[in-house]
Amino acid sequence: MKDVLNKKARSLHQGAIRAMFDRALGKEGVINLGIGEPDIPTHPDIIQAAYEALNKGLTHYTPNAGFLDFRRAIARSPGIAAAGYDSETEIIVTTGGMGALSNLFFVILEPGDEVLVPDPAWLNYQSQISFADGVPVCVPTEPEQKFAMLPETIKSKITTKTKAIVINNPSNPTGYILTENQLKEIASIAQENDLLVVSDEVYNTLVFDGKMAISIATLPAMKERTITVNSFSKSYAMTGWRVGYAAGPVSIIKKMTFLQENLISCVSSASQEAAKYALARTDIAADICNLYEEKRNLVFNEISSIPGISCLKPEGAFYIFPDIRNLPIDSVQFCERLLDEAGVVCIPGDAFGENGKGFIRISYSNSVSNLEESILRIRNFIETLK
Ligand code: PLP
């Protein structure tokens, strides 16, 4: 049969993280520090809430934008409550953060519209923007600024075609958070240039040392030009439930809801009920945050004591992004050889953009014993490079 795939489908390919996982397949005793999800199961009380909802008969389609009482709970949630979202018109429940982002890019982008994306950043922004016919434009960042986009660099990338700026706070892959001042600078650039801000906050409950990741939508005059994206995947260890949301201007949320109606109808009723219950249990999110803060401390202390590696302390999420530029091999070779010779999966920083070169992403979402063993292996592997 002739090739029936369209041009866009032909351009789809597997991401660099999956490629590393494939390389690990069939190898014995590998410890995977590449995984981007909590290593713990969903709390049993949340599972029970879903079970009870299903038993109560909530087994049908839900409203396309999600159950209203769930949207009300989302609007009241600590991260965005100050923005004062109207739960009926300004919030849509989506299939995780990914469902929110992809839906959004489809309703806002005309062919050729440009979207500014930090470099390095989570891989999927670029592919989602391209698939929606937009053009991802990388904004280079520097380790000295904890990979935050500088105002002058953002401005230098703005053209007449720029429609939006993506920010990710706390960041995957770096684990750093944007300060209030940095957010204010991005906010004024967005206002001066009439741009939308896409604020991906899926790690916003995983912030350490008593710090906070501020939601840009809560800054003055920003709610009207921000789409806040969030999810229960990381905050409540619910990756498999596929539930998240977008909050933003009525006109955008309305069209996202119509698109959702046509593409998937709605998010699973049980997942919505489970996530609604989770929102009332902030203690569960706090426990998960404490768990990763302890692992962050362990991994940071160990990794930064390895000669040849340096890194700043991550402030959130569950990633650390060490600098290996002083070692005699590049980050791709480092990760490939580390896997082949020491049985540890890490992701080369290059996978997240040009500016990630010379760095590696380690996910510390793993057991303490695996973390200790893998860091020992990394230490020994680096010894062999001398
Ligand atoms: N945004 C970032 C920065 C992520 O790292 C991820 C997942 O890894 C997502 C969004 C999407 O997660 P989900 O669709 O599970 O909510």
Residues whose N, C-alpha, C, O or C-beta is under 5 A from the ligand:
A	BS01	PLP	G36 T95 G96 G97 M98 G99 W122 N168 N172 D200 V202 S231 S233 T239 G244
